[in-house]
């Protein structure tokens, strides 16, 4: 007798359900390496905080052309220091250095502030950098015209 794939799947599920499942304890994975040297034990609302010397090091790396460091500075200023104006400058630097995600975020900010020309500009830069979602954003902007 041959079982259909549906019957076989149901039989397998029934077997697994009857076997019982052991509770697997949760163990968080360590954070991936980002190149940031965080200050031990210091955080703001659960966000690891860079020391002042590390923030300065990241700024220097960004000014030397490291787009990831520019994003690190942006994220720190935005989430830890709550300095949106200064953080945006670092996001612009990251986008200017070719980071597609940074350009995409700038396009989203431009949409939020009703700057259609800015949104198109940054969406195009994001697409040119190869960011996956930029194409869909550009299409939606063109549909609004």
VMD Tcl script that builds the backbone (N, CA, C; Angstrom):
set m [mol new atoms 435]
animate dup $m
set s [atomselect $m all]
$s set {name element resname resid chain x y z} {
  {N N UNK 1 A 0.842 -1.172 0.000}
  {CA C UNK 1 A 0.000 0.000 0.000}
  {C C UNK 1 A 0.886 1.233 0.000}
  {N N UNK 2 A 0.545 2.168 -0.835}
  {CA C UNK 2 A 1.325 3.379 -0.986}
  {C C UNK 2 A 0.555 4.557 -0.375}
  {N N UNK 3 A 1.252 5.367 0.460}
  {CA C UNK 3 A 0.624 6.533 1.093}
  {C C UNK 3 A 0.871 7.776 0.259}
  {N N UNK 4 A -0.124 8.641 0.239}
  {CA C UNK 4 A 0.066 9.918 -0.461}
  {C C UNK 4 A 0.997 10.790 0.365}
  {N N UNK 5 A 1.530 11.824 -0.257}
  {CA C UNK 5 A 2.455 12.705 0.462}
  {C C UNK 5 A 1.757 13.400 1.622}
  {N N UNK 6 A 0.479 13.724 1.474}
  {CA C UNK 6 A -0.272 14.351 2.564}
  {C C UNK 6 A -0.425 13.385 3.722}
  {N N UNK 7 A -0.787 12.126 3.433}
  {CA C UNK 7 A -0.955 11.126 4.489}
  {C C UNK 7 A 0.373 10.857 5.173}
  {N N UNK 8 A 1.438 10.813 4.413}
  {CA C UNK 8 A 2.765 10.590 4.971}
  {C C UNK 8 A 3.163 11.742 5.881}
  {N N UNK 9 A 2.869 12.964 5.458}
  {CA C UNK 9 A 3.181 14.143 6.275}
  {C C UNK 9 A 2.400 14.124 7.575}
  {N N UNK 10 A 1.108 13.768 7.494}
  {CA C UNK 10 A 0.283 13.688 8.701}
  {C C UNK 10 A 0.772 12.599 9.643}
  {N N UNK 11 A 1.178 11.468 9.086}
  {CA C UNK 11 A 1.699 10.378 9.910}
  {C C UNK 11 A 2.985 10.804 10.609}
  {N N UNK 12 A 3.841 11.530 9.909}
  {CA C UNK 12 A 5.094 11.999 10.491}
  {C C UNK 12 A 4.819 12.998 11.608}
  {N N UNK 13 A 3.865 13.909 11.388}
  {CA C UNK 13 A 3.502 14.871 12.430}
  {C C UNK 13 A 2.939 14.175 13.663}
  {N N UNK 14 A 2.102 13.161 13.453}
  {CA C UNK 14 A 1.532 12.416 14.576}
  {C C UNK 14 A 2.628 11.707 15.363}
  {N N UNK 15 A 3.599 11.140 14.668}
  {CA C UNK 15 A 4.710 10.468 15.322}
  {C C UNK 15 A 5.529 11.446 16.147}
  {N N UNK 16 A 5.815 12.603 15.584}
  {CA C UNK 16 A 6.593 13.609 16.309}
  {C C UNK 16 A 5.835 14.128 17.519}
  {N N UNK 17 A 4.530 14.322 17.373}
  {CA C UNK 17 A 3.721 14.828 18.479}
  {C C UNK 17 A 3.639 13.818 19.610}
  {N N UNK 18 A 3.571 12.545 19.270}
  {CA C UNK 18 A 3.472 11.526 20.317}
  {C C UNK 18 A 4.803 11.304 21.025}
  {N N UNK 19 A 5.902 11.626 20.372}
  {CA C UNK 19 A 7.217 11.415 20.973}
  {C C UNK 19 A 7.494 12.434 22.069}
  {N N UNK 20 A 6.821 13.568 22.026}
  {CA C UNK 20 A 7.057 14.598 23.023}
  {C C UNK 20 A 8.286 15.410 22.668}
  {N N UNK 21 A 8.281 16.627 23.117}
  {CA C UNK 21 A 9.399 17.518 22.821}
  {C C UNK 21 A 10.062 17.935 24.112}
  {N N UNK 22 A 11.354 17.910 24.103}
  {CA C UNK 22 A 12.093 18.396 25.258}
  {C C UNK 22 A 12.208 19.906 25.162}
  {N N UNK 23 A 12.133 20.539 26.305}
  {CA C UNK 23 A 12.306 21.987 26.356}
  {C C UNK 23 A 13.792 22.284 26.192}
  {N N UNK 24 A 14.114 23.038 25.167}
  {CA C UNK 24 A 15.501 23.416 24.936}
  {C C UNK 24 A 15.724 24.766 25.597}
  {N N UNK 25 A 16.689 24.849 26.503}
  {CA C UNK 25 A 16.896 26.128 27.181}
  {C C UNK 25 A 17.372 27.198 26.192}
  {N N UNK 26 A 16.930 28.427 26.432}
  {CA C UNK 26 A 17.307 29.545 25.571}
  {C C UNK 26 A 18.714 30.003 25.933}
  {N N UNK 27 A 19.550 30.093 24.946}
  {CA C UNK 27 A 20.895 30.620 25.132}
  {C C UNK 27 A 21.141 31.656 24.048}
  {N N UNK 28 A 21.201 32.932 24.420}
  {CA C UNK 28 A 21.393 33.957 23.393}
  {C C UNK 28 A 22.749 33.812 22.713}
  {N N UNK 29 A 22.752 34.096 21.436}
  {CA C UNK 29 A 24.001 34.055 20.688}
  {C C UNK 29 A 24.806 35.305 20.982}
  {N N UNK 30 A 26.112 35.199 20.954}
  {CA C UNK 30 A 26.910 36.403 21.161}
  {C C UNK 30 A 26.724 37.365 19.992}
  {N N UNK 31 A 26.865 38.641 20.271}
  {CA C UNK 31 A 26.720 39.644 19.220}
  {C C UNK 31 A 27.817 39.466 18.182}
  {N N UNK 32 A 27.496 39.686 16.918}
  {CA C UNK 32 A 28.534 39.559 15.893}
  {C C UNK 32 A 29.574 40.659 16.058}
  {N N UNK 33 A 30.796 40.398 15.638}
  {CA C UNK 33 A 31.824 41.430 15.775}
  {C C UNK 33 A 31.519 42.612 14.848}
  {N N UNK 34 A 31.609 43.805 15.382}
  {CA C UNK 34 A 31.322 44.994 14.580}
  {C C UNK 34 A 32.522 45.911 14.465}
  {N N UNK 35 A 33.578 45.612 15.171}
  {CA C UNK 35 A 34.721 46.497 15.148}
  {C C UNK 35 A 34.613 47.601 16.176}
  {N N UNK 36 A 33.544 47.609 16.951}
  {CA C UNK 36 A 33.349 48.635 17.967}
  {C C UNK 36 A 33.856 48.096 19.300}
  {N N UNK 37 A 34.591 48.904 19.988}
  {CA C UNK 37 A 35.041 48.549 21.339}
  {C C UNK 37 A 34.111 49.248 22.324}
  {N N UNK 38 A 33.183 48.478 22.872}
  {CA C UNK 38 A 32.201 49.057 23.784}
  {C C UNK 38 A 32.788 49.234 25.174}
  {N N UNK 39 A 32.260 50.215 25.865}
  {CA C UNK 39 A 32.674 50.471 27.231}
  {C C UNK 39 A 32.052 49.389 28.118}
  {N N UNK 40 A 32.860 48.649 28.866}
  {CA C UNK 40 A 32.301 47.541 29.664}
  {C C UNK 40 A 31.292 48.037 30.691}
  {N N UNK 41 A 30.133 47.402 30.699}
  {CA C UNK 41 A 29.120 47.682 31.707}
  {C C UNK 41 A 28.357 48.981 31.510}
  {N N UNK 42 A 28.675 49.762 30.505}
  {CA C UNK 42 A 27.971 51.034 30.299}
  {C C UNK 42 A 26.971 50.866 29.170}
  {N N UNK 43 A 25.742 51.249 29.431}
  {CA C UNK 43 A 24.734 51.221 28.378}
  {C C UNK 43 A 23.661 52.256 28.662}
  {N N UNK 44 A 22.923 52.584 27.642}
  {CA C UNK 44 A 21.796 53.496 27.751}
  {C C UNK 44 A 20.569 52.761 27.254}
  {N N UNK 45 A 19.644 52.522 28.118}
  {CA C UNK 45 A 18.404 51.819 27.775}
  {C C UNK 45 A 18.694 50.497 27.076}
  {N N UNK 46 A 19.693 49.774 27.554}
  {CA C UNK 46 A 20.011 48.470 27.002}
  {C C UNK 46 A 20.894 48.506 25.780}
  {N N UNK 47 A 21.280 49.680 25.320}
  {CA C UNK 47 A 22.139 49.805 24.141}
  {C C UNK 47 A 23.567 50.004 24.624}
  {N N UNK 48 A 24.451 49.142 24.145}
  {CA C UNK 48 A 25.852 49.259 24.544}
  {C C UNK 48 A 26.384 50.620 24.135}
  {N N UNK 49 A 27.170 51.199 25.002}
  {CA C UNK 49 A 27.669 52.550 24.789}
  {C C UNK 49 A 29.151 52.523 24.456}
  {N N UNK 50 A 29.518 53.282 23.443}
  {CA C UNK 50 A 30.932 53.431 23.127}
  {C C UNK 50 A 31.538 54.437 24.089}
  {N N UNK 51 A 32.777 54.212 24.430}
  {CA C UNK 51 A 33.478 55.204 25.234}
  {C C UNK 51 A 33.762 56.416 24.355}
  {N N UNK 52 A 34.105 57.521 24.958}
  {CA C UNK 52 A 34.422 58.728 24.187}
  {C C UNK 52 A 35.616 58.487 23.270}
  {N N UNK 53 A 36.601 57.739 23.764}
  {CA C UNK 53 A 37.772 57.463 22.927}
  {C C UNK 53 A 37.402 56.563 21.749}
  {N N UNK 54 A 36.485 55.615 21.962}
  {CA C UNK 54 A 36.054 54.750 20.863}
  {C C UNK 54 A 35.213 55.526 19.852}
  {N N UNK 55 A 34.371 56.423 20.347}
  {CA C UNK 55 A 33.577 57.251 19.441}
  {C C UNK 55 A 34.504 58.110 18.576}
  {N N UNK 56 A 35.535 58.655 19.178}
  {CA C UNK 56 A 36.512 59.444 18.434}
  {C C UNK 56 A 37.238 58.578 17.401}
  {N N UNK 57 A 37.586 57.338 17.788}
  {CA C UNK 57 A 38.248 56.413 16.860}
  {C C UNK 57 A 37.340 56.098 15.675}
  {N N UNK 58 A 36.052 55.851 15.950}
  {CA C UNK 58 A 35.095 55.560 14.887}
  {C C UNK 58 A 34.919 56.770 13.960}
  {N N UNK 59 A 34.908 57.971 14.534}
  {CA C UNK 59 A 34.803 59.181 13.715}
  {C C UNK 59 A 36.002 59.311 12.789}
  {N N UNK 60 A 37.182 59.038 13.313}
  {CA C UNK 60 A 38.398 59.132 12.494}
  {C C UNK 60 A 38.382 58.098 11.374}
  {N N UNK 61 A 37.927 56.875 11.691}
  {CA C UNK 61 A 37.821 55.838 10.660}
  {C C UNK 61 A 36.850 56.270 9.563}
  {N N UNK 62 A 35.725 56.843 9.976}
  {CA C UNK 62 A 34.716 57.293 9.007}
  {C C UNK 62 A 35.275 58.410 8.123}
  {N N UNK 63 A 35.963 59.334 8.733}
  {CA C UNK 63 A 36.533 60.439 7.963}
  {C C UNK 63 A 37.627 59.960 7.017}
  {N N UNK 64 A 38.191 58.793 7.316}
  {CA C UNK 64 A 39.204 58.202 6.441}
  {C C UNK 64 A 38.570 57.335 5.345}
  {N N UNK 65 A 37.226 57.237 5.342}
  {CA C UNK 65 A 36.551 56.517 4.270}
  {C C UNK 65 A 35.876 55.214 4.653}
  {N N UNK 66 A 35.766 54.906 5.943}
  {CA C UNK 66 A 35.127 53.669 6.396}
  {C C UNK 66 A 33.631 53.917 6.583}
  {N N UNK 67 A 32.813 53.416 5.636}
  {CA C UNK 67 A 31.370 53.673 5.700}
  {C C UNK 67 A 30.710 52.987 6.890}
  {N N UNK 68 A 31.228 51.825 7.291}
  {CA C UNK 68 A 30.645 51.136 8.457}
  {C C UNK 68 A 30.875 51.958 9.719}
  {N N UNK 69 A 32.048 52.562 9.831}
  {CA C UNK 69 A 32.333 53.408 10.995}
  {C C UNK 69 A 31.406 54.621 11.012}
  {N N UNK 70 A 31.114 55.188 9.831}
  {CA C UNK 70 A 30.191 56.322 9.765}
  {C C UNK 70 A 28.809 55.906 10.261}
  {N N UNK 71 A 28.384 54.695 9.891}
  {CA C UNK 71 A 27.095 54.193 10.395}
  {C C UNK 71 A 27.145 53.948 11.896}
  {N N UNK 72 A 28.276 53.464 12.396}
  {CA C UNK 72 A 28.423 53.251 13.836}
  {C C UNK 72 A 28.262 54.565 14.598}
  {N N UNK 73 A 28.883 55.625 14.088}
  {CA C UNK 73 A 28.775 56.937 14.729}
  {C C UNK 73 A 27.329 57.427 14.649}
  {N N UNK 74 A 26.710 57.274 13.473}
  {CA C UNK 74 A 25.304 57.668 13.311}
  {C C UNK 74 A 24.424 56.961 14.350}
  {N N UNK 75 A 24.564 55.651 14.443}
  {CA C UNK 75 A 23.721 54.887 15.363}
  {C C UNK 75 A 23.961 55.300 16.808}
  {N N UNK 76 A 25.208 55.553 17.152}
  {CA C UNK 76 A 25.517 55.972 18.523}
  {C C UNK 76 A 24.879 57.329 18.818}
  {N N UNK 77 A 25.071 58.289 17.933}
  {CA C UNK 77 A 24.526 59.624 18.169}
  {C C UNK 77 A 23.002 59.613 18.176}
  {N N UNK 78 A 22.414 58.780 17.345}
  {CA C UNK 78 A 20.952 58.723 17.243}
  {C C UNK 78 A 20.333 58.012 18.439}
  {N N UNK 79 A 20.885 56.867 18.807}
  {CA C UNK 79 A 20.229 56.056 19.833}
  {C C UNK 79 A 20.732 56.323 21.244}
  {N N UNK 80 A 21.979 56.680 21.396}
  {CA C UNK 80 A 22.525 56.865 22.741}
  {C C UNK 80 A 22.502 58.335 23.141}
  {N N UNK 81 A 22.979 59.205 22.273}
  {CA C UNK 81 A 23.054 60.630 22.606}
  {C C UNK 81 A 21.810 61.416 22.211}
  {N N UNK 82 A 20.906 60.815 21.440}
  {CA C UNK 82 A 19.675 61.474 20.972}
  {C C UNK 82 A 19.958 62.802 20.271}
  {N N UNK 83 A 21.008 62.823 19.478}
  {CA C UNK 83 A 21.405 64.020 18.741}
  {C C UNK 83 A 21.110 63.779 17.259}
  {N N UNK 84 A 19.846 63.974 16.868}
  {CA C UNK 84 A 19.415 63.664 15.497}
  {C C UNK 84 A 20.120 64.514 14.443}
  {N N UNK 85 A 20.329 65.790 14.732}
  {CA C UNK 85 A 20.928 66.677 13.733}
  {C C UNK 85 A 22.359 66.247 13.414}
  {N N UNK 86 A 23.151 66.011 14.441}
  {CA C UNK 86 A 24.528 65.591 14.211}
  {C C UNK 86 A 24.569 64.171 13.637}
  {N N UNK 87 A 23.664 63.320 14.088}
  {CA C UNK 87 A 23.621 61.940 13.590}
  {C C UNK 87 A 23.354 61.921 12.089}
  {N N UNK 88 A 22.476 62.796 11.618}
  {CA C UNK 88 A 22.151 62.836 10.189}
  {C C UNK 88 A 23.391 63.155 9.354}
  {N N UNK 89 A 24.257 64.017 9.859}
  {CA C UNK 89 A 25.490 64.338 9.125}
  {C C UNK 89 A 26.335 63.083 8.895}
  {N N UNK 90 A 26.380 62.198 9.872}
  {CA C UNK 90 A 27.160 60.962 9.740}
  {C C UNK 90 A 26.464 59.974 8.818}
  {N N UNK 91 A 25.135 60.014 8.799}
  {CA C UNK 91 A 24.387 59.171 7.875}
  {C C UNK 91 A 24.639 59.632 6.433}
  {N N UNK 92 A 24.686 60.936 6.229}
  {CA C UNK 92 A 24.999 61.478 4.898}
  {C C UNK 92 A 26.407 61.057 4.490}
  {N N UNK 93 A 27.356 61.106 5.427}
  {CA C UNK 93 A 28.721 60.679 5.118}
  {C C UNK 93 A 28.746 59.212 4.706}
  {N N UNK 94 A 28.028 58.362 5.444}
  {CA C UNK 94 A 27.980 56.936 5.098}
  {C C UNK 94 A 27.398 56.737 3.703}
  {N N UNK 95 A 26.351 57.486 3.379}
  {CA C UNK 95 A 25.748 57.388 2.039}
  {C C UNK 95 A 26.711 57.897 0.979}
  {N N UNK 96 A 27.401 58.980 1.270}
  {CA C UNK 96 A 28.377 59.526 0.323}
  {C C UNK 96 A 29.539 58.555 0.098}
  {N N UNK 97 A 29.828 57.736 1.108}
  {CA C UNK 97 A 30.890 56.736 0.984}
  {C C UNK 97 A 30.405 55.477 0.257}
  {N N UNK 98 A 29.125 55.465 -0.130}
  {CA C UNK 98 A 28.601 54.360 -0.929}
  {C C UNK 98 A 27.775 53.343 -0.185}
  {N N UNK 99 A 27.326 53.646 1.020}
  {CA C UNK 99 A 26.497 52.698 1.764}
  {C C UNK 99 A 25.043 52.825 1.314}
  {N N UNK 100 A 24.518 51.771 0.696}
  {CA C UNK 100 A 23.160 51.780 0.165}
  {C C UNK 100 A 22.088 51.900 1.228}
  {N N UNK 101 A 22.310 51.261 2.374}
  {CA C UNK 101 A 21.322 51.325 3.458}
  {C C UNK 101 A 21.228 52.740 4.010}
  {N N UNK 102 A 22.354 53.428 4.107}
  {CA C UNK 102 A 22.349 54.807 4.592}
  {C C UNK 102 A 21.577 55.701 3.622}
  {N N UNK 103 A 21.822 55.536 2.328}
  {CA C UNK 103 A 21.102 56.324 1.326}
  {C C UNK 103 A 19.607 56.015 1.378}
  {N N UNK 104 A 19.259 54.755 1.588}
  {CA C UNK 104 A 17.852 54.358 1.692}
  {C C UNK 104 A 17.200 55.034 2.899}
  {N N UNK 105 A 17.916 55.047 4.030}
  {CA C UNK 105 A 17.384 55.711 5.226}
  {C C UNK 105 A 17.188 57.201 4.981}
  {N N UNK 106 A 18.117 57.820 4.261}
  {CA C UNK 106 A 17.969 59.238 3.942}
  {C C UNK 106 A 16.766 59.470 3.031}
  {N N UNK 107 A 16.509 58.548 2.122}
  {CA C UNK 107 A 15.314 58.646 1.273}
  {C C UNK 107 A 14.052 58.562 2.122}
  {N N UNK 108 A 14.064 57.663 3.094}
  {CA C UNK 108 A 12.897 57.529 3.984}
  {C C UNK 108 A 12.692 58.796 4.815}
  {N N UNK 109 A 13.786 59.388 5.280}
  {CA C UNK 109 A 13.699 60.637 6.041}
  {C C UNK 109 A 13.122 61.742 5.151}
  {N N UNK 110 A 13.577 61.794 3.897}
  {CA C UNK 110 A 13.071 62.801 2.964}
  {C C UNK 110 A 11.575 62.610 2.708}
  {N N UNK 111 A 11.133 61.374 2.602}
  {CA C UNK 111 A 9.697 61.106 2.433}
  {C C UNK 111 A 8.927 61.629 3.642}
  {N N UNK 112 A 9.447 61.344 4.823}
  {CA C UNK 112 A 8.793 61.760 6.069}
  {C C UNK 112 A 8.690 63.285 6.165}
  {N N UNK 113 A 9.713 63.973 5.655}
  {CA C UNK 113 A 9.717 65.439 5.721}
  {C C UNK 113 A 9.112 66.074 4.470}
  {N N UNK 114 A 8.490 65.264 3.618}
  {CA C UNK 114 A 7.802 65.725 2.403}
  {C C UNK 114 A 8.758 66.392 1.409}
  {N N UNK 115 A 9.960 65.861 1.300}
  {CA C UNK 115 A 10.959 66.349 0.349}
  {C C UNK 115 A 11.058 65.336 -0.790}
  {N N UNK 116 A 10.184 65.477 -1.781}
  {CA C UNK 116 A 10.103 64.495 -2.868}
  {C C UNK 116 A 11.396 64.434 -3.676}
  {N N UNK 117 A 11.999 65.579 -3.955}
  {CA C UNK 117 A 13.239 65.589 -4.734}
  {C C UNK 117 A 14.365 64.890 -3.964}
  {N N UNK 118 A 14.451 65.169 -2.686}
  {CA C UNK 118 A 15.461 64.516 -1.849}
  {C C UNK 118 A 15.239 63.018 -1.764}
  {N N UNK 119 A 13.985 62.614 -1.664}
  {CA C UNK 119 A 13.659 61.187 -1.593}
  {C C UNK 119 A 14.107 60.473 -2.858}
  {N N UNK 120 A 13.816 61.064 -4.021}
  {CA C UNK 120 A 14.246 60.458 -5.287}
  {C C UNK 120 A 15.770 60.410 -5.395}
  {N N UNK 121 A 16.421 61.502 -5.004}
  {CA C UNK 121 A 17.877 61.563 -5.076}
  {C C UNK 121 A 18.511 60.441 -4.253}
  {N N UNK 122 A 18.094 60.305 -2.996}
  {CA C UNK 122 A 18.709 59.298 -2.121}
  {C C UNK 122 A 18.285 57.886 -2.515}
  {N N UNK 123 A 17.070 57.725 -3.013}
  {CA C UNK 123 A 16.640 56.398 -3.474}
  {C C UNK 123 A 17.474 55.961 -4.673}
  {N N UNK 124 A 17.763 56.898 -5.577}
  {CA C UNK 124 A 18.619 56.575 -6.728}
  {C C UNK 124 A 20.036 56.223 -6.288}
  {N N UNK 125 A 20.550 56.950 -5.303}
  {CA C UNK 125 A 21.884 56.654 -4.779}
  {C C UNK 125 A 21.896 55.277 -4.117}
  {N N UNK 126 A 20.815 54.953 -3.417}
  {CA C UNK 126 A 20.709 53.655 -2.767}
  {C C UNK 126 A 20.687 52.532 -3.804}
  {N N UNK 127 A 19.934 52.746 -4.869}
  {CA C UNK 127 A 19.871 51.745 -5.941}
  {C C UNK 127 A 21.233 51.582 -6.604}
  {N N UNK 128 A 21.917 52.690 -6.848}
  {CA C UNK 128 A 23.243 52.644 -7.471}
  {C C UNK 128 A 24.244 51.890 -6.593}
  {N N UNK 129 A 24.030 51.943 -5.274}
  {CA C UNK 129 A 24.908 51.232 -4.345}
  {C C UNK 129 A 24.531 49.759 -4.216}
  {N N UNK 130 A 23.412 49.358 -4.862}
  {CA C UNK 130 A 23.018 47.953 -4.848}
  {C C UNK 130 A 22.126 47.554 -3.701}
  {N N UNK 131 A 21.491 48.510 -3.029}
  {CA C UNK 131 A 20.620 48.166 -1.912}
  {C C UNK 131 A 19.334 47.532 -2.441}
  {N N UNK 132 A 18.968 46.393 -1.898}
  {CA C UNK 132 A 17.890 45.566 -2.448}
  {C C UNK 132 A 16.530 46.261 -2.493}
  {N N UNK 133 A 16.169 47.031 -1.490}
  {CA C UNK 133 A 14.835 47.617 -1.421}
  {C C UNK 133 A 14.705 48.926 -2.182}
  {N N UNK 134 A 15.796 49.442 -2.701}
  {CA C UNK 134 A 15.764 50.749 -3.355}
  {C C UNK 134 A 14.914 50.752 -4.610}
  {N N UNK 135 A 14.923 49.662 -5.362}
  {CA C UNK 135 A 14.134 49.583 -6.595}
  {C C UNK 135 A 12.646 49.774 -6.310}
  {N N UNK 136 A 12.149 49.079 -5.318}
  {CA C UNK 136 A 10.727 49.190 -4.963}
  {C C UNK 136 A 10.397 50.600 -4.480}
  {N N UNK 137 A 11.307 51.207 -3.736}
  {CA C UNK 137 A 11.080 52.564 -3.254}
  {C C UNK 137 A 11.025 53.541 -4.427}
  {N N UNK 138 A 11.938 53.394 -5.369}
  {CA C UNK 138 A 11.927 54.264 -6.553}
  {C C UNK 138 A 10.632 54.112 -7.344}
  {N N UNK 139 A 10.168 52.881 -7.479}
  {CA C UNK 139 A 8.902 52.657 -8.214}
  {C C UNK 139 A 7.744 53.334 -7.516}
  {N N UNK 140 A 7.701 53.224 -6.186}
  {CA C UNK 140 A 6.589 53.848 -5.458}
  {C C UNK 140 A 6.662 55.375 -5.540}
  {N N UNK 141 A 7.879 55.923 -5.567}
  {CA C UNK 141 A 8.027 57.369 -5.717}
  {C C UNK 141 A 7.573 57.830 -7.106}
  {N N UNK 142 A 7.874 57.043 -8.129}
  {CA C UNK 142 A 7.465 57.384 -9.491}
  {C C UNK 142 A 5.947 57.301 -9.648}
  {N N UNK 143 A 5.324 56.368 -8.948}
  {CA C UNK 143 A 3.872 56.225 -9.012}
  {C C UNK 143 A 3.166 57.422 -8.364}
  {N N UNK 144 A 3.830 58.050 -7.410}
  {CA C UNK 144 A 3.234 59.206 -6.723}
  {C C UNK 144 A 3.308 60.469 -7.558}
  {N N UNK 145 A 4.184 60.474 -8.560}
  {CA C UNK 145 A 4.332 61.687 -9.413}
  {C C UNK 145 A 3.160 61.881 -10.318}
}
mol reanalyze $m
mol bondsrecalc $m
mol representation Tube
mol addrep $m
